[in-house]
Amino acid sequence: MQLRLVSWVFITWNLMEYVGSQQNPSRVRRQGVNLDMSQDCQGCATCSQFNGCLTCKPRLFFFLMRSQIREIGMCFSSCPNGYYGQRYPERNECKKCKADCETCFNRNFCTKCRNGFYLHLGKCLGNCPDWLETNNHTMECNNIVHCKVSEWSPWSQCMKRGKTCGFKRGNETREREILQLPTTKGKPCPHTTETKKCIVKKTRCQTGQTGRRSREERRKNQKTEENKENRQENSGRESRRQNRERDNKSKTQLKKRRAQDKQQKPVATSTVH
């Protein structure tokens, strides 16, 4: 009884579609899009005005689009997203990919996943395995890449403050380059420079080897010596002035003492009998 009812509904629907197409045979509405029926048979080997392509030309893929309870056949050179092409001896068809695949090569091999899934070896995964890391730009599971560095360079010449002379104890350095930066889960890069102390025979720097810093040091030392001499000279002047003042004060005190002594000495008088 239910089978008869479904068949009756299907026949009634097709009949209504047929009447509508007779009133406007050049247009049929499919999935909310008006398609020109005059172009619907492009690529078809056989075609129906109400159901589109029935068979396709050689090497084209037959795609069956569903619109409610209606099915419309189309022929494509390549299947749309979410489908893959399957070739059979009798005809070529577009088959649906898995639900988590946006594009696929076949039923079991995805080439691009839908949002929220990561692609790994043709599979769409919600999370990448522990030995891989997620790439949110390409939405793939990538291998973990560790940092790579080159071999150490030879030790440099013993130096101190940028000079190779005028000292006994200095430092030697060596370097290495980063060849590969690590990914998020990769091992970080080690240090790229090393320094060790060195002892050499002290040699006098020749003219032109001391550099700008040495010239500045000489100017600074020269100014220091000049300031020291000026301070010594000023100190000597102050000392001589103080000595003169003490001498003058002593002379003044001596004169006063002599004057006082003269006033206190009695005057001798003679008496005649």
C-alpha positions as CSV (number, residue, x, y, z in Angstrom):
1,M,0.0,0.0,0.0
2,Q,2.9,2.4,0.9
3,L,4.7,1.5,-2.3
4,R,1.7,2.4,-4.4
5,L,1.3,5.7,-2.6
6,V,4.9,6.7,-3.2
7,S,4.7,5.7,-6.8
8,W,1.5,7.8,-7.2
9,V,3.2,10.8,-5.6
10,F,6.2,10.5,-7.9
11,I,4.0,10.2,-11.0
12,T,1.9,13.2,-9.9
13,W,5.1,15.3,-9.4
14,N,6.5,14.5,-12.8
15,L,3.2,15.3,-14.3
16,M,3.1,18.7,-12.7
17,E,6.7,19.3,-13.8
18,Y,5.7,18.4,-17.3
19,V,2.8,20.8,-17.4
20,G,5.0,23.6,-16.0
21,S,7.6,22.9,-18.6
22,Q,5.0,23.0,-21.4
23,Q,4.1,26.5,-20.3
24,N,7.7,27.7,-20.2
25,P,9.7,24.9,-21.8
26,S,12.9,26.8,-22.0
27,R,13.5,27.1,-18.2
28,V,13.4,24.7,-15.3
29,R,14.4,25.7,-11.7
30,R,17.1,23.4,-10.1
31,Q,18.2,23.8,-6.5
32,G,17.2,27.4,-6.5
33,V,19.0,28.2,-9.8
34,N,17.3,28.8,-13.1
35,L,19.0,26.8,-15.8
36,D,18.4,27.2,-19.5
37,M,17.1,23.8,-20.8
38,S,18.5,24.7,-24.2
39,Q,22.0,24.3,-22.7
40,D,21.3,21.3,-20.5
41,C,22.0,18.8,-23.2
42,Q,25.6,19.9,-23.8
43,G,27.9,17.0,-23.5
44,C,25.0,14.5,-23.5
45,A,24.9,11.5,-25.7
46,T,21.2,11.2,-25.0
47,C,19.1,13.8,-23.2
48,S,15.7,14.2,-21.6
49,Q,14.0,17.5,-21.4
50,F,12.8,16.8,-17.8
51,N,15.8,14.8,-16.4
52,G,18.7,16.3,-18.3
53,C,21.4,13.9,-19.6
54,L,20.7,10.2,-19.7
55,T,24.1,9.2,-21.1
56,C,27.3,11.2,-21.7
57,K,29.7,11.5,-24.6
58,P,32.9,9.5,-24.4
59,R,35.4,10.5,-21.6
60,L,32.8,12.7,-19.9
61,F,31.6,12.0,-16.4
62,F,27.9,11.5,-15.6
63,F,26.8,13.5,-12.6
64,L,23.4,13.0,-11.0
65,M,22.2,16.0,-9.1
66,R,19.3,15.6,-6.7
67,S,16.7,18.3,-6.3
68,Q,14.2,17.2,-3.6
69,I,12.7,14.0,-5.1
70,R,13.8,14.9,-8.6
71,E,17.1,13.7,-10.2
72,I,18.8,15.6,-13.1
73,G,21.7,14.2,-15.1
74,M,24.7,16.3,-16.2
75,C,28.0,15.6,-18.0
76,F,31.3,17.1,-16.9
77,S,34.9,16.8,-18.0
78,S,35.8,16.7,-14.3
79,C,33.7,16.1,-11.3
80,P,32.7,19.0,-8.9
81,N,34.1,19.4,-5.4
82,G,33.1,16.6,-3.1
83,Y,33.0,14.0,-5.9
84,Y,35.6,12.0,-7.8
85,G,35.5,10.4,-11.2
86,Q,35.1,6.7,-11.6
87,R,35.4,5.1,-15.0
88,Y,33.4,2.0,-15.9
89,P,33.3,0.1,-19.2
90,E,29.7,1.2,-19.9
91,R,30.1,4.8,-18.6
92,N,32.0,7.2,-16.4
93,E,30.4,8.5,-13.2
94,C,31.0,11.0,-10.5
95,K,31.0,9.4,-7.0
96,K,30.6,11.2,-3.7
97,C,33.7,11.6,-1.4
98,K,33.5,10.9,2.3
99,A,31.8,13.4,4.5
100,D,35.0,14.9,5.9
101,C,36.6,15.3,2.4
102,E,36.3,18.5,0.4
103,T,38.1,17.0,-2.6
104,C,39.3,13.4,-3.1
105,F,41.1,11.2,-5.6
106,N,38.9,8.2,-4.8
107,R,36.7,7.0,-2.1
108,N,39.6,6.2,0.3
109,F,42.0,9.0,-0.5
110,C,41.3,12.6,0.2
111,T,43.3,15.5,-1.3
112,K,41.7,18.3,0.8
113,C,39.7,18.1,4.0
114,R,36.8,20.1,5.2
115,N,37.2,22.8,7.9
116,G,38.2,21.3,11.2
117,F,40.1,18.3,9.8
118,Y,43.8,17.8,9.1
119,L,45.0,15.9,6.0
120,H,47.5,13.0,6.6
121,L,48.2,10.3,4.0
122,G,44.9,10.8,2.3
123,K,42.9,10.7,5.5
124,C,41.1,13.5,7.3
125,L,41.9,13.5,11.0
126,G,40.5,15.6,13.8
127,N,43.9,15.8,15.5
128,C,47.4,14.9,14.2
129,P,49.3,12.0,15.8
130,D,51.8,12.8,18.6
131,W,54.8,12.3,16.2
132,L,53.5,15.0,13.9
133,E,52.4,18.6,14.3
134,T,49.5,20.6,12.9
135,N,49.8,23.2,10.2
136,N,46.9,25.5,10.5
137,H,47.8,27.3,7.2
138,T,47.6,24.2,5.0
139,M,45.4,22.1,7.4
140,E,47.8,19.2,7.1
141,C,49.8,17.0,9.5
142,N,53.5,17.8,8.9
143,N,56.7,16.1,10.2
144,I,58.5,17.7,13.1
145,V,61.6,19.6,12.0
146,H,64.5,20.1,14.4
147,C,67.1,22.8,14.3
148,K,70.2,22.1,12.2
149,V,73.6,24.0,12.6
150,S,76.8,23.9,10.7
151,E,80.2,22.7,12.0
152,W,82.3,25.1,14.2
153,S,84.6,27.5,12.5
154,P,88.3,27.6,13.5
155,W,89.2,29.5,16.6
156,S,90.0,33.2,15.9
157,Q,93.2,34.9,16.6
158,C,93.8,35.9,20.3
159,M,92.4,39.4,20.7
160,K,91.5,41.9,23.4
161,R,89.3,44.9,22.8
162,G,89.6,44.4,19.1
163,K,93.4,44.5,19.1
164,T,95.9,41.7,18.5
165,C,98.8,43.5,20.3
166,G,99.5,45.4,23.5
167,F,98.2,42.7,25.9
168,K,99.2,39.3,27.4
169,R,95.8,37.7,28.2
170,G,92.9,37.8,25.7
171,N,90.1,35.8,24.2
172,E,89.6,33.5,21.2
173,T,86.1,33.0,19.6
174,R,84.5,30.6,17.1
175,E,81.1,30.5,15.4
176,R,78.6,28.3,13.6
177,E,75.6,29.0,11.4
178,I,72.0,27.9,11.6
179,L,71.1,25.8,8.6
180,Q,67.5,24.9,9.4
181,L,65.1,26.6,11.8
182,P,62.9,24.3,14.0
183,T,59.2,24.0,13.8
184,T,56.9,24.4,16.8
185,K,57.6,21.0,18.3
186,G,61.2,20.8,17.0
187,K,64.3,21.0,19.1
188,P,65.5,24.6,19.6
189,C,68.8,25.9,18.2
190,P,71.9,25.7,20.4
191,H,74.3,28.6,21.0
192,T,76.2,29.7,17.9
193,T,79.3,31.3,19.5
194,E,81.9,30.2,21.9
195,T,84.7,32.1,23.7
196,K,87.8,30.9,25.6
197,K,90.7,32.6,27.2
198,C,94.2,32.7,25.7
199,I,97.7,33.8,26.7
200,V,100.2,35.3,24.2
201,K,103.5,37.0,24.3
202,K,102.9,40.7,24.8
203,T,104.0,42.8,21.8
204,R,104.1,46.5,21.3
205,C,101.5,47.9,18.9
206,Q,103.0,49.5,15.9
207,T,101.9,52.9,14.6
208,G,98.6,52.6,12.9
209,Q,97.7,49.4,14.7
210,T,96.4,50.9,17.9
211,G,93.4,52.3,16.2
212,R,90.9,55.1,17.1
213,R,90.4,53.8,20.7
214,S,94.1,53.9,21.4
215,R,94.3,57.5,20.1
216,E,91.4,58.5,22.4
217,E,93.1,56.8,25.3
218,R,96.3,58.8,24.6
219,R,94.4,62.0,24.4
220,K,92.7,61.2,27.7
221,N,96.0,60.3,29.4
222,Q,97.5,63.5,28.1
223,K,94.7,65.6,29.5
224,T,95.0,63.8,32.8
225,E,98.7,64.6,32.9
226,E,98.1,68.3,32.1
227,N,95.4,68.5,34.8
228,K,97.8,66.9,37.2
229,E,100.5,69.4,36.4
230,N,98.1,72.3,36.7
231,R,96.9,71.1,40.1
232,Q,100.5,70.8,41.2
233,E,101.4,74.3,40.0
234,N,98.4,75.8,41.6
235,S,99.2,74.0,44.8
236,G,102.7,75.4,44.7
237,R,101.5,78.9,44.2
238,E,99.1,78.6,47.1
239,S,101.8,77.2,49.3
240,R,104.2,80.1,48.5
241,R,101.5,82.7,49.1
242,Q,100.8,81.2,52.5
243,N,104.5,81.2,53.3
244,R,104.8,84.9,52.4
245,E,101.8,85.7,54.6
246,R,103.4,83.8,57.6
247,D,106.7,85.7,57.1
248,N,105.0,89.1,57.0
249,K,103.0,88.2,60.1
250,S,106.1,87.2,61.9
251,K,107.9,90.4,61.0
252,T,105.0,92.5,62.1
253,Q,104.9,90.7,65.5
254,L,108.6,91.1,65.9
255,K,108.4,94.9,65.4
256,K,105.6,95.3,67.9
257,R,107.6,93.3,70.5
258,R,110.6,95.6,70.1
259,A,108.5,98.7,70.4
260,Q,107.0,97.4,73.7
261,D,110.4,96.5,75.0
262,K,111.7,100.1,74.4
263,Q,108.7,101.6,76.3
264,Q,109.2,99.4,79.3
265,K,113.1,100.0,79.7
266,P,113.8,102.6,82.5
267,V,115.7,105.8,81.6
268,A,119.0,106.4,83.4
269,T,119.3,109.9,85.3
270,S,122.4,111.4,86.9
271,T,122.4,113.4,90.3
272,V,125.1,116.1,91.2
273,H,126.1,116.5,94.8
